[in-house]
Amino acid sequence: MKQTEQNSLYSDLEKMSTQDLLRGMNTEDLKVPHVVSACIPAIGRFVDGVVERMKKGGRVFYIGAGTSGRLGITDASEILPTYGLDGAFIGIIAGGDGAIRRAVEGAEDNPEQGWKDILAFNPTPEDSVVGITASGGAPYVTGAIHNARELGMLTSCITCNEGSTVAAEAEIPIVAVVGPEFVTGSTRMKAGTATKLILNMISTSVMIRLGHVKGNRMVDMQLSNKKLVDRGTRMIIEESGMKDYDAAKQLLLRYGSVRAVLDAMGIGK
C-alpha cells in the first residue's frame, strides 16, 4: 500500500471535539518539516542544476494534477511580482486552467497529455521540469517527466511515496514520505504542506542564486500596490542612508525598482 493511502493514526474523527481535531492535525503537521529536511540534498542538487540552465535562458516547468498542480501554479505565479522575472517558472495543471478552481475528472490519467501541454511552450534541453504528484503515479505527470528527460531537460519530482513511478522516471527525485494523513488519503494535508515547502525552497533558492535578492531584500519586486511601494521605499532608505521618505519614494517611482535606484546611486552591486 502506498504511504499516502495508509490508514490515519486517528480513529472515530467524527466523535472528536473541535479542539481534539485541531490538536491532531497540528501534531501531524509538525512532522512535515523534519521529513522535508531529509530531502535537502536532493533539492540542492536540483537547484544547482536549474541555476546553471537558467543562466543560459532555461525555464522551470511545474506540472501536476489536482492539489499538486495548483500548488505548482501558485508558486510559479509568484515569481514575477516577487522577483520581477516573467516566464521563468511556468505552472501547468492537468485539465488546463479550468482545473485550478474545479476538478477535471480523469485529466490526470492521460499519459500523453502532460508532455503535449509542455510542448505548447516550445521546451529546450536548457529547461527543467518538476513533476508534482503526491501519490507518485499520476500518468499525466509521469509521462511528461519521461519525455522531458528524453529531450535532455533536467527532471525532478516531488512525491510522498517511496518506490513511485515518477521517482523512477526523474533524474533527481525528491521524495518526502510524510506518512498517513489525518484524514486517510487526503493528500492536500501533510503531502500538500510538504509540497508547498519544497516548492518555496526551490524557487526562492534559485532566485537568490540568480541575483534577485540583495542582502535579504527583494530588489526586483514589482511595485504593484501601496504596500510594495512602501516596502521598496524603506529598502532604499536603509540601503542608501537617505533621510527623506518622500524623496526616496519619488526615486523608486521614477526608476521603477529598488535595484534600478540603487544602481543609479552606485550602490547596487
ChimeraX attribute file (.defattr): number of C-alpha atoms within 10 A of each C-alpha:
attribute: neighborCount
match mode: 1-to-1
recipient: residues
	/A:1	7
	/A:2	16
	/A:3	17
	/A:4	25
	/A:5	17
	/A:6	14
	/A:7	16
	/A:8	16
	/A:9	13
	/A:10	15
	/A:11	12
	/A:12	6
	/A:13	14
	/A:14	8
	/A:15	9
	/A:16	13
	/A:17	10
	/A:18	11
	/A:19	9
	/A:20	12
	/A:21	16
	/A:22	11
	/A:23	12
	/A:24	16
	/A:25	17
	/A:26	13
	/A:27	12
	/A:28	17
	/A:29	18
	/A:30	11
	/A:31	14
	/A:32	21
	/A:33	17
	/A:34	12
	/A:35	17
	/A:36	20
	/A:37	12
	/A:38	14
	/A:39	18
	/A:40	14
	/A:41	11
	/A:42	14
	/A:43	25
	/A:44	16
	/A:45	12
	/A:46	24
	/A:47	20
	/A:48	14
	/A:49	17
	/A:50	25
	/A:51	21
	/A:52	15
	/A:53	19
	/A:54	17
	/A:55	11
	/A:56	11
	/A:57	12
	/A:58	21
	/A:59	22
	/A:60	25
	/A:61	24
	/A:62	28
	/A:63	31
	/A:64	32
	/A:65	31
	/A:66	23
	/A:67	22
	/A:68	26
	/A:69	24
	/A:70	24
	/A:71	25
	/A:72	27
	/A:73	22
	/A:74	15
	/A:75	19
	/A:76	23
	/A:77	17
	/A:78	15
	/A:79	20
	/A:80	16
	/A:81	16
	/A:82	19
	/A:83	19
	/A:84	18
	/A:85	16
	/A:86	13
	/A:87	15
	/A:88	19
	/A:89	23
	/A:90	21
	/A:91	23
	/A:92	22
	/A:93	28
	/A:94	29
	/A:95	23
	/A:96	13
	/A:97	13
	/A:98	11
	/A:99	18
	/A:100	20
	/A:101	9
	/A:102	10
	/A:103	14
	/A:104	15
	/A:105	11
	/A:106	11
	/A:107	20
	/A:108	22
	/A:109	17
	/A:110	15
	/A:111	17
	/A:112	15
	/A:113	19
	/A:114	28
	/A:115	20
	/A:116	14
	/A:117	18
	/A:118	20
	/A:119	13
	/A:120	8
	/A:121	10
	/A:122	8
	/A:123	19
	/A:124	15
	/A:125	15
	/A:126	20
	/A:127	24
	/A:128	27
	/A:129	27
	/A:130	27
	/A:131	34
	/A:132	33
	/A:133	32
	/A:134	31
	/A:135	22
	/A:136	25
	/A:137	20
	/A:138	23
	/A:139	22
	/A:140	28
	/A:141	32
	/A:142	31
	/A:143	23
	/A:144	28
	/A:145	31
	/A:146	18
	/A:147	18
	/A:148	25
	/A:149	18
	/A:150	12
	/A:151	14
	/A:152	13
	/A:153	23
	/A:154	23
	/A:155	28
	/A:156	26
	/A:157	30
	/A:158	31
	/A:159	30
	/A:160	29
	/A:161	26
	/A:162	17
	/A:163	13
	/A:164	20
	/A:165	18
	/A:166	29
	/A:167	26
	/A:168	16
	/A:169	21
	/A:170	22
	/A:171	17
	/A:172	20
	/A:173	22
	/A:174	28
	/A:175	25
	/A:176	25
	/A:177	22
	/A:178	26
	/A:179	22
	/A:180	23
	/A:181	24
	/A:182	23
	/A:183	18
	/A:184	15
	/A:185	18
	/A:186	15
	/A:187	23
	/A:188	17
	/A:189	19
	/A:190	28
	/A:191	30
	/A:192	22
	/A:193	18
	/A:194	28
	/A:195	28
	/A:196	18
	/A:197	14
	/A:198	21
	/A:199	22
	/A:200	15
	/A:201	15
	/A:202	18
	/A:203	20
	/A:204	19
	/A:205	17
	/A:206	21
	/A:207	19
	/A:208	17
	/A:209	14
	/A:210	13
	/A:211	13
	/A:212	21
	/A:213	19
	/A:214	15
	/A:215	9
	/A:216	8
	/A:217	15
	/A:218	23
	/A:219	24
	/A:220	22
	/A:221	24
	/A:222	19
	/A:223	20
	/A:224	9
	/A:225	8
	/A:226	9
	/A:227	10
	/A:228	15
	/A:229	20
	/A:230	16
	/A:231	17
	/A:232	28
	/A:233	24
	/A:234	17
	/A:235	20
	/A:236	23
	/A:237	17
	/A:238	11
	/A:239	14
	/A:240	16
	/A:241	9
	/A:242	12
	/A:243	10
	/A:244	10
	/A:245	14
	/A:246	10
	/A:247	12
	/A:248	22
	/A:249	19
	/A:250	12
	/A:251	19
	/A:252	23
	/A:253	15
	/A:254	11
	/A:255	14
	/A:256	17
	/A:257	23
	/A:258	31
	/A:259	25
	/A:260	18
	/A:261	23
	/A:262	20
	/A:263	13
	/A:264	12
	/A:265	10
	/A:266	10
	/A:267	12
	/A:268	15
	/A:269	8
